[in-house]
Amino acid sequence: MVSGFYNGGLKVSLKSAPVDDAANEECCRFFSGLFRVPFSRVHIVSGRTSRTKSVMIEGVVPEDAKVLLGSFVTPQQST
């Protein structure tokens, strides 16, 4: 679930524990559903063992991502 923006990125709350890669998999599944792309096209490019991650979604251009993610921004956050 998207909790908002934090430190220049999107904050996502996960239910899975960070054990046996479960939280990373849940993170990828979340973005797979959000962007409606196959799970295999979502990759954590940095931060696999950290709370802060960088995610790449194959086939999604930055402009489309901004439009979709913009729906999570409140007027106070966009200024």
C-alpha positions as CSV (number, residue, x, y, z in Angstrom):
1,M,0.0,0.0,0.0
2,V,1.3,3.5,-0.9
3,S,1.8,5.5,2.3
4,G,2.9,8.7,0.5
5,F,6.2,10.2,-0.4
6,Y,9.3,10.1,1.7
7,N,12.8,11.5,1.2
8,G,12.3,12.1,-2.5
9,G,10.7,8.7,-3.2
10,L,7.5,6.7,-2.9
11,K,6.9,5.2,0.6
12,V,5.2,1.7,0.4
13,S,4.1,-0.2,3.4
14,L,4.6,-4.0,3.1
15,K,3.2,-6.8,5.3
16,S,5.9,-9.4,4.6
17,A,8.8,-9.7,7.0
18,P,12.3,-9.0,5.5
19,V,13.1,-12.7,5.7
20,D,13.9,-15.0,2.8
21,D,13.4,-12.2,0.3
22,A,9.7,-12.1,1.1
23,A,9.5,-8.4,1.5
24,N,11.4,-7.8,-1.8
25,E,9.0,-10.2,-3.6
26,E,6.0,-8.4,-2.1
27,C,7.4,-5.1,-3.2
28,C,7.9,-6.3,-6.8
29,R,4.4,-7.8,-6.8
30,F,2.9,-4.5,-5.6
31,F,4.5,-2.6,-8.4
32,S,3.6,-5.3,-10.9
33,G,0.0,-4.8,-10.0
34,L,0.2,-1.0,-9.8
35,F,1.7,-0.7,-13.3
36,R,-0.1,-3.7,-14.7
37,V,3.0,-5.4,-15.9
38,P,4.2,-9.0,-15.4
39,F,6.0,-9.7,-12.1
40,S,9.1,-10.8,-14.1
41,R,9.4,-7.2,-15.5
42,V,9.9,-5.6,-12.0
43,H,13.4,-5.6,-10.6
44,I,15.0,-4.2,-7.4
45,V,18.1,-2.6,-8.8
46,S,19.5,-1.5,-5.4
47,G,18.7,-2.0,-1.8
48,R,17.8,-5.7,-1.7
49,T,19.0,-5.8,1.9
50,S,17.9,-2.3,2.9
51,R,14.7,-0.5,3.7
52,T,15.3,1.9,0.9
53,K,15.1,0.4,-2.6
54,S,15.3,1.5,-6.2
55,V,12.9,-0.4,-8.4
56,M,13.0,-0.7,-12.2
57,I,9.9,-1.6,-14.2
58,E,10.6,-2.8,-17.7
59,G,8.4,-1.3,-20.4
60,V,7.2,1.7,-18.4
61,V,8.5,5.1,-19.5
62,P,9.2,7.8,-16.9
63,E,6.3,10.0,-18.2
64,D,3.8,7.3,-17.7
65,A,5.1,6.5,-14.2
66,K,4.9,10.2,-13.3
67,V,1.2,10.3,-14.3
68,L,0.3,7.1,-12.4
69,L,2.3,8.1,-9.3
70,G,1.0,11.6,-9.4
71,S,-2.3,10.3,-8.3
72,F,-0.7,9.6,-4.9
73,V,0.5,13.2,-4.5
74,T,-1.6,15.7,-2.4
75,P,-1.5,19.4,-3.3
76,Q,0.8,20.1,-0.3
77,Q,3.3,17.4,-1.6
78,S,3.5,18.7,-5.2
79,T,4.7,22.2,-4.3
